[in-house]
Amino acid sequence: MTAYVHDHPSLAGLDVFERGWLSSNNVLVHAAEGEAGATLIDTGHVNHAAQTLALVRHALGAAPLARIVNTHLHSDHCGGNATLARAFGSRIVIPPGLAGAVRAWDAQALSHADTGQRCERFEAHATLAPGELLEAGARRFEVIAAPGHDPDSVMLFDAANGLLISADALWEHGFGVVFPEMEGEPGFADVAAVFDAIEALPVRLVVPGHGAPFTDVAAALARSRSRLAAFAADPARHARHGLKVLIKYHLMEEREQQEDALLRWARATPLLARVWERYGRAQAASPEAWCAALAAELVAAGALRRRGTAIVDGP
């Protein structure tokens, strides 16, 4: 975990907390005169909620955190919501697509149960839809739809400062797994359309959901378009990549797990089982067998390691 403040002029009055994988980055928009308090964009993973709270407390001092805004509701972006809302009494604002699932706390619809991930229940107080404006820190952020990685995801663009908070729609060296495509639903075209939308904006700085902020938007788009084209030409390759990400993410949550427990998790994870049905039957006899093979590839690549009968996160 790294906390720092950039000196790029687009970030005046903001703190960017670049987080290690498992948690998304967080953007703290300090309150301008007359505002009720600061706004935090995305809160990281529940495993790191105490770290997120410490970062925000340190940056705010005695100032209040009035609002939490989520770009989307994957567990690495909203897992700290409950902790921060308890600590600060903050209102939570989410994109509207899953508002009903949050009210009912339908962990399957929210993807947390479907992907076998953790997230503490929280309450949403308002929604923020594409086309609306988020006013914070004397800035006006346009809310822009960013489907593909997640159908309900949004980006936030402050045109006056050329600042794009891109979430997982664009990173400096890629973009988030296109989850709809893993199950044969359209998603690659949505990703391409979002790239086109970003290219049309007068962006001077991108704060991505993961990794360091960057200024060379054209190069990032070129890399991502090349990667997208390769995935679109071979959806099975993308599905394997997505499941490797899912397995790696699970091991980051657990840190270490006996291999038999990992395989039980694979059997109990609905998304993994459905992707095996679509792409994995010719490669492995069961979801567990496919998980074992993919985990072995991650070990061989150095992304995971073995310690006796356990699989351990990290090289």
C-alpha positions in Angstrom: 0.0 0.0 0.0 1.3 3.4 -1.0 -0.2 6.7 0.0 0.9 9.8 -1.7 -0.1 13.2 -3.1 0.9 14.0 -6.7 1.9 17.5 -7.7 0.2 17.4 -11.1 -2.0 20.6 -11.3 -5.1 18.5 -12.2 -4.9 17.0 -8.7 -4.9 20.3 -6.7 -7.1 19.7 -3.6 -7.2 16.0 -4.1 -5.3 13.1 -2.5 -4.8 9.9 -4.5 -4.1 6.8 -2.5 -2.5 4.2 -4.8 -3.2 0.8 -3.3 -1.7 -2.6 -3.9 -3.7 -5.2 -5.7 -6.8 -6.5 -3.9 -7.8 -2.9 -3.2 -8.7 -0.3 -5.8 -7.1 3.2 -5.7 -9.0 5.8 -3.6 -9.4 9.5 -4.5 -10.1 11.9 -1.7 -11.6 15.2 -2.9 -11.2 17.7 -0.1 -14.2 20.0 0.7 -14.2 23.5 -0.7 -15.6 26.4 1.3 -19.3 25.9 2.0 -19.3 22.2 1.3 -20.4 19.8 4.1 -17.3 17.7 3.9 -14.9 15.7 1.7 -15.8 13.1 -0.9 -14.0 9.7 -1.2 -14.2 7.9 -4.5 -14.0 4.1 -4.0 -13.0 2.5 -0.7 -10.9 -0.6 -1.6 -11.4 -4.2 -0.3 -12.8 -5.2 3.0 -9.5 -6.9 4.0 -7.9 -3.4 3.7 -10.7 -1.4 5.3 -8.7 -0.5 8.4 -5.9 0.8 6.1 -8.3 2.8 4.1 -9.7 4.4 7.2 -6.2 5.2 8.5 -5.3 6.8 5.1 -8.5 8.9 5.1 -8.2 10.0 8.8 -4.6 11.1 8.2 -5.4 13.1 5.1 -8.5 14.7 6.6 -7.3 15.5 10.1 -10.4 16.7 12.0 -12.4 17.4 8.8 -15.5 15.4 8.0 -16.0 12.8 5.2 -19.5 13.7 4.0 -19.8 11.3 1.1 -18.5 8.0 -0.4 -18.9 7.6 -4.2 -18.4 4.2 -5.9 -17.5 3.9 -9.6 -18.9 0.3 -9.4 -19.6 -2.3 -6.9 -16.9 -4.9 -7.3 -15.5 -6.0 -4.0 -12.2 -4.2 -4.5 -14.0 -0.8 -5.0 -16.7 -0.9 -2.3 -15.3 -3.2 0.4 -14.4 -0.3 2.8 -17.8 1.4 2.5 -19.3 0.0 5.7 -16.2 0.7 7.8 -15.9 4.3 6.6 -19.6 5.0 6.9 -19.5 3.8 10.5 -16.5 5.9 11.3 -17.6 9.2 9.6 -21.4 8.9 9.2 -20.8 9.3 5.5 -23.6 9.0 2.9 -22.9 6.4 0.2 -23.6 7.1 -3.4 -23.6 4.4 -6.1 -24.4 3.9 -9.8 -28.1 3.1 -10.1 -28.0 -0.3 -11.8 -27.5 -2.4 -8.7 -29.3 -0.1 -6.2 -32.0 -2.7 -5.6 -29.5 -5.4 -5.1 -27.7 -3.3 -2.4 -31.0 -2.6 -0.6 -31.8 -6.4 -0.5 -28.1 -7.2 -0.1 -28.3 -9.8 -3.0 -24.7 -10.9 -2.9 -25.2 -13.0 -6.0 -26.5 -10.0 -8.1 -23.7 -7.9 -6.7 -21.2 -10.4 -8.0 -19.5 -11.0 -4.6 -21.1 -14.5 -4.1 -20.9 -15.3 -7.8 -17.1 -14.7 -7.8 -16.5 -16.2 -4.4 -15.3 -12.8 -2.9 -15.9 -11.0 0.4 -17.7 -7.7 0.9 -19.3 -6.3 4.1 -22.9 -5.2 3.7 -23.5 -1.5 3.4 -26.4 0.9 2.8 -26.6 3.1 -0.2 -28.2 6.5 0.3 -28.3 7.9 -3.2 -27.5 7.1 -6.8 -25.4 8.9 -9.4 -26.3 8.1 -13.0 -24.5 8.7 -16.3 -25.1 12.2 -17.6 -25.4 13.6 -14.1 -22.9 15.8 -12.4 -21.0 15.2 -9.1 -20.0 18.4 -7.4 -17.2 18.1 -5.0 -14.2 20.2 -4.0 -15.5 23.1 -6.2 -15.2 20.7 -9.1 -17.9 19.4 -11.5 -17.4 15.8 -12.5 -19.4 14.5 -15.4 -20.6 10.9 -14.8 -19.8 8.8 -17.9 -21.1 5.3 -18.5 -18.3 2.8 -18.7 -19.7 -0.7 -19.4 -17.6 -3.6 -20.4 -15.7 -4.7 -17.3 -18.9 -4.2 -15.4 -22.2 -3.2 -17.1 -23.0 -0.6 -14.4 -19.6 1.0 -14.0 -19.0 4.7 -14.4 -16.1 7.1 -14.9 -15.9 10.6 -13.5 -14.5 13.4 -15.7 -13.6 16.9 -14.5 -13.3 18.9 -17.8 -12.1 22.1 -16.2 -9.0 20.3 -14.9 -8.7 17.5 -17.6 -9.0 14.9 -14.9 -10.5 11.5 -15.6 -11.1 9.0 -12.9 -11.4 5.9 -15.1 -11.9 3.1 -12.5 -11.3 -0.2 -14.4 -12.2 1.0 -17.9 -8.6 2.1 -18.6 -5.3 1.5 -16.8 -1.9 2.6 -18.0 -1.2 -1.0 -19.2 -4.6 -2.5 -19.7 -8.2 -2.7 -18.4 -10.3 -4.9 -16.2 -11.5 -8.4 -17.1 -14.6 -8.1 -19.3 -16.8 -10.3 -17.1 -19.9 -10.4 -19.4 -17.7 -12.0 -22.2 -16.6 -14.8 -19.9 -20.2 -16.1 -20.1 -20.7 -15.4 -23.8 -22.6 -12.0 -23.3 -21.5 -9.0 -25.3 -18.8 -6.8 -23.6 -15.9 -6.3 -25.9 -17.8 -3.8 -28.1 -18.7 -1.9 -24.9 -15.0 -1.7 -23.9 -14.1 -0.4 -27.4 -16.8 2.2 -27.2 -15.6 3.4 -23.9 -12.0 3.7 -25.3 -13.5 5.9 -28.1 -15.3 8.0 -25.5 -12.1 8.6 -23.5 -10.2 9.5 -26.7 -12.7 12.2 -27.4 -12.3 13.9 -24.0 -9.6 16.6 -23.3 -7.9 14.4 -20.7 -4.7 15.7 -19.2 -4.4 13.1 -16.3 -6.0 9.7 -15.7 -6.4 8.3 -12.2 -7.1 4.6 -12.9 -8.7 2.1 -10.6 -5.3 0.3 -10.2 -1.8 1.5 -10.8 -0.3 5.0 -10.9 -1.9 8.0 -12.4 -0.7 8.7 -15.9 -0.7 11.4 -18.6 0.0 9.6 -21.8 -3.6 8.6 -22.6 -2.9 7.9 -26.3 -0.3 5.3 -25.5 -2.5 3.7 -22.9 -5.4 3.5 -25.3 -3.2 2.0 -28.0 -1.9 -0.7 -25.7 -5.4 -1.5 -24.5 -6.9 -1.6 -27.9 -4.3 -4.1 -29.0 -5.0 -6.2 -26.0 -8.8 -6.0 -26.6 -8.4 -7.0 -30.2 -6.4 -10.1 -29.1 -9.1 -11.1 -26.6 -11.9 -10.4 -29.0 -10.2 -12.7 -31.6 -10.0 -15.5 -29.0 -12.7 -15.3 -26.3 -11.5 -18.6 -24.8 -8.1 -17.0 -24.1 -9.9 -14.1 -22.4 -11.9 -16.5 -20.3 -8.8 -18.4 -19.1 -7.2 -15.0 -18.3 -10.3 -14.0 -16.3 -10.3 -17.2 -14.3 -6.6 -16.8 -13.5 -7.4 -13.3 -12.3 -10.2 -14.7 -10.2 -8.0 -17.4 -8.6 -5.2 -14.9 -8.0 -7.6 -12.5 -6.4 -9.0 -15.3 -4.1 -5.5 -16.1 -3.0 -4.8 -12.5 -2.3 -7.9 -12.5 0.0 -6.8 -15.7 1.7 -3.0 -15.2 1.5 -2.6 -19.0 1.8 -4.9 -21.9 1.4 -4.6 -25.7 1.3 -5.0 -26.9 -2.2 -8.0 -29.1 -1.4 -9.7 -26.0 0.2 -9.0 -24.0 -3.0 -10.6 -26.7 -5.1 -13.7 -26.7 -2.8 -13.9 -22.9 -3.4 -13.7 -23.5 -7.1 -16.6 -26.0 -6.9 -18.7 -23.5 -4.8 -18.0 -20.4 -7.0 -20.8 -20.1 -9.6 -19.0 -18.0 -12.1 -16.0 -20.4 -12.3 -18.4 -23.4 -12.8 -20.3 -21.6 -15.6 -17.2 -20.6 -17.4 -15.9 -24.1 -17.2 -19.2 -25.3 -18.7 -18.6 -22.9 -21.6 -14.9 -23.1 -22.2 -13.3 -25.6 -19.9 -14.9 -29.0 -20.6 -12.5 -29.9 -23.3 -9.5 -29.0 -21.1 -10.5 -30.4 -17.7 -13.0 -32.9 -16.3 -14.5 -30.6 -13.7 -14.3 -27.0 -12.4 -12.0 -28.2 -9.7 -9.6 -29.8 -12.2 -9.6 -26.7 -14.3 -8.9 -24.6 -11.2 -6.0 -26.9 -10.3 -4.5 -26.6 -13.8 -4.8 -22.8 -13.9 -3.4 -22.5 -10.4 -0.4 -24.6 -11.5 0.1 -22.2 -14.4 0.1 -19.3 -12.0 2.7 -21.1 -9.8 4.8 -21.7 -12.9 4.6 -18.0 -13.8 5.6 -16.9 -10.3 2.2 -15.3 -9.5 1.6 -17.9 -6.8 3.8 -20.4 -5.0 3.5 -23.8 -3.3 4.4 -24.4 0.3 3.9 -28.1 1.0 0.2 -28.8 0.2 -0.7 -25.1 0.4 -1.0 -22.5 -2.4 0.4 -19.1 -1.3 0.0 -15.7 -2.8 3.0 -14.0 -4.1 6.3 -15.1 -5.8 
